[in-house]
Structure formats: C-alpha cells, structure tokens
C-alpha cells in the first residue's frame, strides 16, 4: 500500500470537524425534516471524502478501514469532550441533547478525552504500521486492553446504574461499534509475534535467579500490594462494612459510592480480572519460560491506564456531585496511590517487552550447557 493511503486516513479523520459542525448547524431547529436533511448531507460529504482520500488504497487488511473509522470517531469524541467543557461551541450541541446518558456523566466525559487523544494516536500508529507493512501487534494489544475495559464498564454500567432505564438509539449504535471492535481484537491476537522465537538466549540458569534480578523483586512487591489494593476497592463498592473501608471512602475516594454505578462496575471488574492477573504475573516473574508474559502485560497495562485515567478524572471532575469528589485534604494520598497503581504496570510492560529473555523457554541444548 502506498503512503498516501495512511495520509488519506489521517485526513479523513479530520473531516469529522466540519461534518460535525455542518450536522449541528442544520439540526439546530430540532425539526425531524432538518434532522434527516442534516444526516443525509453529512453522509454524502463523508462518502465523497472517503472516495477522494482512499481512492488509491489497495490494502487487503480490513483492519485498515476499521482503524480509519475509529480514528474518525475518536476526533468526534474529542470534540464532544471539548464542547462539554465549554472550550468550543456549536459542533455537537444537538448530539449532547439526544445522547445516551453515559456521555454526560463524569466517567463518560473522561472516556471522550481518552478516546479522542490516546486511542486516536494508537489508531494512527496502527494505520501507519499497516501502510508500511510493519507488525502492529504490540500497539494493538495495548489498545485491546484499553478497549475491553471501556466496553465492560460501559455495558454493565448502563445496565445496572441509575441510567439503565434511559437506553436509546445511541446505545445500540455504540454496541455496533463494540461488536466491530471485538472482531478487531480477535484479529490482532491472530497476528504473528514479531519477535524471533529462535533468538539466541543470553541468560543462563544462574542469571535467571531472582537474586540476580533486583528490579523484578520490586515488581513482585508491587504486585502483592496491587492485588491487595484492587481487592480492597472491590470490597468497598460491594458495601463492605468494615471501618477501614468506610474511612477510606470518606477520606480519599468517595467517588466509589457514586450512584451512576460506573465506578462500582469498574472496581468489581478490576477485582475479578486485574486481581487474577497480578497472581499470574507473580508466577511469570518467578518461573522462567512464561512466553505469554509480554503479551499479557501489554493487554493489562492498556486496561489499567484507561481505567485509572477515567477513575481519577471522574473523581476530580466538576461533573461529579461535590459529595462524591475527592476531599481537598485527601487529594495527595489519592493521587499518589492511583498514579502509582497506573504507572508501575506501564514500567513492567516495558521491562517484559524490551528484555524478554527471562520469559523464553530454554532449548534442550541450552539446558545441557
């Protein structure tokens, strides 16, 4: 595929800006006829834009088109976040009036920023990798973790939260987006690993000893603390009555009790999925030859980054009722705990991806030596 295809996908994503403005302007009188006309006009502009910027594309990888559409929608999400914060105006006003309730919560607001910035960058990197024929599995796995966390919290939060009875058309459109994204996840997992499985192993049995890996000792300590922390917060949202849970909620994270149910779902999902991950990662750092460890850390680091960004942002955002925001006296502890909880998995992922010798299996010849 020529480089112009990747450039075309980037230009197409930016077309969402004028399309949103035109759609919003034509729909401003709230009449059904204007809505239909605005939708048809926007669709025609989008189709013409796609035809123009991608006419020379001959890619056989359907993920190129999936990422192109996702990049377009990511810019839309960024516009939504900016307009909700009154930084811009007149682009998605009509949508915000008709949107599903999730987008108007603090959690949905932070998701809009995450998708509009971080996911958008990931989509462009994956489009570039496909354009140049490079392997995109690593960045794809990171996106898989981030997307799956968002999908789990979004679907379950809408089902059990206070907005569960307000499900509308936009919810089902979002479900279509999730279905396509799940298919993309399976396709990413099917991509071959770019690492050469026959790469020479430079570590012998002695080098694999934990005493020779002081950094991994620190990671092990973190994993023990992290599994305790995620289980602790999971018990809080499940209404554990101990004094420790009550004091922590009141002093540091009252957002865990927000009635929107998104923090509750997120913490339960963290307890049920991140908790077992930490135990499995402990095994992977203690026992040599766990070849799945680098991929697993990529998925989890993406998941925890997205989850913590949304949770921290929503805990401090003015869209959250004052009684559920982090108290001023507890902000330093809140930020320290949550930033470390989000940052260290990224460092562990970097360690496993850039120095994977410990996670490779020794061949019979190597074992004999």
LINSUL-V428036 format. One record per helix or strand. SS is the DSSP state (helix for helix, strand for strand). FROM is the first residue (numbers start at 1). TO is the last residue. If there is no record, write none. Layout:
# LINSUL-V428036
{{SS & FROM & TO} {SS & FROM & TO}}
This chain:
# LINSUL-V428036
{{helix & 3 & 26} {helix & 32 & 53} {helix & 63 & 84} {helix & 93 & 98} {helix & 101 & 104} {helix & 106 & 132} {helix & 137 & 160} {helix & 164 & 166} {helix & 169 & 189} {helix & 210 & 212} {helix & 214 & 237} {helix & 243 & 251} {helix & 254 & 257} {helix & 262 & 286} {helix & 293 & 316} {helix & 322 & 324} {helix & 328 & 354} {helix & 356 & 359} {helix & 364 & 368}}
